[in-house]
């Protein structure tokens, strides 16, 4: 199983990439794994919107059958 994680804006800068394939089986494990691999994400991940196949998740969720996880930092502006 592989899930494509897409990072946007400051999250991409912190991760050093705009996308990667991950093998974690739950959203909680994914959050822990990306912070372990990209420590700079630790400072912003808790403020990011995390979308699992287009639906926002703030809690743990299984990733079986999921295609994309998008990590979007808060946006400012108007």
C-alpha positions as a printed Julia matrix, in Angstrom:
78×3 Matrix{Float64}:
   0.0    0.0    0.0
   1.25   3.44  -0.9
  -0.31   6.84  -0.32
   0.79   9.94  -2.24
   1.35  12.82   0.2
   1.25  16.26  -1.39
   2.67  19.24   0.46
   1.71  22.83  -0.33
   3.3   26.24   0.36
   5.17  26.33   3.7
   4.59  22.6    4.23
   6.42  21.85   0.95
   9.24  24.14   2.01
   9.51  22.42   5.41
   9.4   18.95   3.84
  11.87  19.87   1.11
   9.55  18.36  -1.5
   6.1   18.9   -2.91
   5.13  15.22  -2.88
   6.23  11.77  -1.77
   4.85   8.25  -1.5
   4.39   6.89   2.02
   3.49   3.45   3.39
   1.88   4.25   6.76
  -1.48   2.58   7.43
  -3.13   5.34   9.48
  -3.2    9.1    9.54
  -1.64   9.17  13.02
   1.26   7.01  11.82
   1.63   9.18   8.73
   1.82  12.36  10.82
   4.49  10.8   13.04
   6.41   9.44  10.06
   6.55  12.67   8.08
   7.73  14.62  11.14
  10.4   11.98  11.82
  11.6   12.2    8.21
  11.15  15.98   7.87
  11.71  17.53  11.33
  10.92  21.05  10.09
   7.3   19.92   9.6
   7.0   19.45  13.35
   6.57  23.17  13.84
   3.7   23.58  11.41
   1.94  20.23  10.92
  -0.44  20.72  13.85
  -1.69  23.95  12.22
  -2.09  22.42   8.76
  -5.3   21.19   7.2
  -4.86  17.53   6.32
  -7.14  16.28   3.55
  -7.57  12.55   2.95
  -8.83  12.13  -0.61
 -10.3   15.63  -0.36
 -11.9   15.34   3.09
 -10.43  17.13   6.1
  -9.31  14.94   9.0
  -8.03  16.2   12.35
  -8.11  12.79  14.0
  -6.74   9.38  13.19
  -8.1    7.68  10.09
  -7.17   4.47   8.28
  -5.38   5.01   4.97
  -6.36   1.73   3.27
  -7.63   2.52  -0.21
  -6.64   6.19   0.04
  -4.99   7.79  -2.99
  -3.89  11.22  -1.72
  -3.19  13.01   1.52
  -2.8   16.77   1.1
  -1.01  18.88   3.71
  -2.07  22.54   3.48
  -0.71  25.14   5.88
  -2.91  28.04   6.95
  -3.14  30.71   4.3
  -3.17  34.43   5.02
  -4.45  37.16   2.83
  -7.68  38.38   1.53
